[in-house]
Amino acid sequence: MRGLGRLARLWRAERGVAAVEFALVMPVMLLVYLGTLEASSLITMDRKVQSVAGALGDLVARVDQKVTASQLQDYFRAASGIMTPYSPTDVLQVVTAVKVVDGVPEVIWTRQYLNGVYSSTTPHTVGDEYPLPAEMIAISDNRMIIAAEASYSYRPMLGIVLDMPINLYRSSFFIPRFGDDITITQ
């Protein structure tokens, strides 16, 4: 009978209930907070990668007929500045001139920029078919398209909620502003 009395008193005791409830809810609240922080950082980085691709393509599309390697390097560096306050070193930037002839998009020239290194070795090969969206092919037959791509492997800040790298990739397509094809000079 004494054991039942103690159990009844324990059941009715209200002191410490808030502390127990807090201890149960705290880990969930902390996980939601950290997850929100991580998700907002990922979304911010994704927007920056999209802005890099858009700025790079827009700058090249504004060129009148010829672009030099020096100009392209400047455009790559300018687009890298968008990543501030994050480091731009791991952002792969690729700009490709694609000519659409009879509905077939062909790579005319392509350049990339990664870790401060400018190169003509890119994921695309001159003369190969470029995977343009059907809508872009439809509006640009017998014209040139400037395709700009940016990719980045996002590593979570804390690694608690998201614990593996997430590959971000964005592309933008532009028709040259002056209507003529853009060639590259070394």
HUVEN-V527876 format. One line per field, one symbol per residue. ss: DSSP state (~ for helix, > for strand, _ for the rest). phi: phi as a letter, one per 40 degrees, with the letter a starting at -180 (. if undefined). psi: psi as a letter, one per 40 degrees, with the letter a starting at -180 (. if undefined). A space follows every 50 residues. Layout:
ss=???
phi=???
psi=???
This chain:
ss=_~~~~~~~~~~~____~~~~~~~~~~~~~~~~~~~~~~~~~~~~~~~~~~ ~~~~~~~~~~~____>>>~~~~~~~~~~~~~~~________>>>>>>>>> >__>>>>>>>>>>>__>>>_________>____~~~~~~___>>>>>>>> >>>>___________>>>>>>>>>>_______>>>_
phi=.ccccccccccccbcgcccccccccdcccccccccccccccccccccccc ccccccccccccccgbbccccccccccccccccdccccccccbbbbcbbc bfgbcbccaaabaafgbcaccbcbbdgccbcccdcccccbcgbcbcbbbb baccbdcbgccbbbcbcbabbbbbcdccgccbbbbc
psi=dddddddddddehehedddddddddddddddddddddddddddddddddd ddddddddddeeigdhhiddddddddddddddeheihedehhhhhhhhhh hfehhhhdiiiihhfehhiehieihheihhgiidddddefhfiihhhhih ihhhhiddfddheiihhhhiiihihhdeeiihihi.
